[in-house]
Amino acid sequence: MNFLGGIRKFLEEFFTVAQSGNQDMAATSESINRDLIPKIKGLCKFSPGLRSASTGPAKLIAEPPPPAIRLRPAFTRSARVEIVAIGVSTGGPDALAKLLPTIPARFPVPVVVVQHMPPIFTMLLADRLSSKCSLPVRECRAGEVLEPGCIWVAPGDFHMVVREEGGRVRLNTNQEPRENFCRPSVDVLFRSVARVYRANALGVILTGMGQDGLKGCEALCAAGAPIVVQDEASSVVWGMPGFVARAGLAQKILPLDQIGGEIMIRVGAQSLAEVKN
């Protein structure tokens, strides 16, 4: 999908989620103007094939071929996965609706998700996903203890982070500056996960525009944590996963329908999903 197609998909997702929660069109329009339009303008700066009017007639920008994909060394089972962190953007609601229901009840670790969406929409998305999943899906509330058997979604217009406090890991939120034109930002969440869980984390990057998640994956990799990304063929936009893959940070690049099974293998829960490596 091209850049404009990605923007169209973003808008379609917001309207779909809004309608599923009976949001009126005025509230939807306000959220788009406040939160989505600035992000689109920012992403336009990185869009291939576009130039500003000041540079003369629009021309396609000649770009070098993308570098060959290099996978990180093969996964080893020495570090036990204690949290799954997922970052996703354009195409995310549908991707999450396919991936998260594959995670069974009694899943042994917590799952945290950043989906780029404005306020209200993330709460509606969590409710919508919860109705499809074996695990409860909740919008994060600051101060909650992070425990197995639940999926938390970052609230719109807030960064979500994990912090160790008194021997327990809690979720916190803040409104620090946007990163990659995003709040919530995948990078912010992943960096906090790397600080707290080190090699005992699993990072997953799904379909999305832009490069949010790249720096966060660098932090996870530096801590020794594995990264799995969605492949180009099954992504709506291969921006976020593509940046991570081309940087050589991914240990596996998989179609969306294989990522759930891979998560089960990585957390050592093959018996729950009856999957094979």
C-alpha positions, -999 to +999 in steps of 0.1 A: +000+000+000+013+035-009+015+064+015-019+079+006-034+045+008-020+042+043-036+075+053-070+063+039-067+031+060-059+052+091-091+071+086-112+040+079-100+024+111-109+054+132-144+057+118-149+019+122-138+019+158-159+050+165-190+035+150-185+003+170-186+024+202-215+045+191-194+076+190-210+106+172-193+120+141-186+153+158-164+136+184-147+115+157-139+146+137-126+164+167-102+135+175-090+133+140-083+170+138-065+171+172-045+139+170-044+124+136-038+154+112-005+165+129+008+130+127-001+128+090+017+161+083+048+148+101+048+115+082+046+134+050+081+146+056+093+110+052+071+100+023+090+088-007+081+103-041+070+137-027+087+171-027+077+205-013+064+231-037+094+252-031+117+227-049+098+231-082+077+206-101+070+174-082+093+146-092+098+111-080+129+110-057+154+085-069+161+062-040+188+035-036+175+000-034+167-011+002+195-030+020+193-067+021+174-080+052+197-094+078+182-115+106+197-115+141+214-147+153+190-176+160+169-174+191+181-193+222+159-205+250+183-193+278+163-162+287+127-168+299+102-144+283+083-125+310+064-099+290+052-095+254+053-059+240+035-052+207+038-021+186+014-014+157-002+014+137-019+015+103-038-018+098-035-024+136-071-029+146-076-058+121-041-072+128-048-072+166-082-087+160-066-117+143-035-120+165-047-115+201-075-141+200-048-168+193-034-161+228-051-186+251-066-181+286-041-186+314-014-171+293+016-170+316+029-135+310+014-100+305+009-084+271+013-046+265+002-029+233+008+005+217-017+011+189-015+046+174-049+061+181-064+092+197-082+093+231-115+075+233-106+053+203-081+032+223-107+025+250-133+015+223-106-007+206-098-024+239-135-032+245-139-044+209-108-067+212-119-080+247-151-094+232-130-115+208-102-127+231-098-153+257-078-128+278-093-095+290-082-065+270-081-032+289-070+003+283-041+010+307-047+030+339-017+045+357-006+025+387-020-008+377+001-038+387+013-057+356+002-093+359-001-123+336-034-131+320-042-096+307-036-074+277-032-037+282-036-011+255-019+023+258-044+051+262-047+077+234-026+109+239-006+092+267+027+073+266+025+040+285+056+027+304+064-001+328+083+007+360+095-015+389+083-002+422+089-020+455+095-053+438+064-051+416+061-039+380+034-013+374+020+005+344+023+042+343+013+069+318+027+103+310+022+131+285+059+138+278+067+150+242+056+130+213+081+107+196+079+100+159+049+124+160+031+098+182+017+097+217+015+069+227+048+059+212+061+024+207+096+036+213+087+049+247+071+017+258+098-006+244+126+014+261+109+010+294+104-027+289+141-030+280+150-012+313+128-034+335+128-068+318+161-068+299+165-101+279+133-114+295+110-095+270+097-103+236+091-074+212+066-077+183+063-051+156+032-053+134+019-033+103+022+004+104+034+037+088+066+054+099+094+042+120+081+043+156+095+012+173+129+013+157+147+029+186+128+009+211+137-023+193+174-012+194+171-009+232+155-043+235+181-059+212+209-043+233+194-058+264+194-092+247+156-095+240+143-111+208+122-092+182+096-107+158+082-086+130+053-090+106+063-097+070+056-073+041+031-094+023+007-096+052+012-060+064-011-031+053+019-008+054+054-023+058+068+008+074+074+001+111+082-036+107+103-028+076+125-003+094+132-029+121+138-057+097+162-036+075+181-025+106+189-062+112+171-062+146+145-089+139+152-126+147+121-137+127+100-121+100+066-139+098+032-136+082+006-123+107-011-158+109+022-173+122+030-147+148+007-160+175+023-194+173+057-179+175+047-159+206+036-192+223+069-208+215+089-179+228+071-178+261+075-216+265+038-222+263+037-247+234+014-270+253-013-243+256-013-237+218-001-271+206+023-254+182+056-267+169+088-247+162 
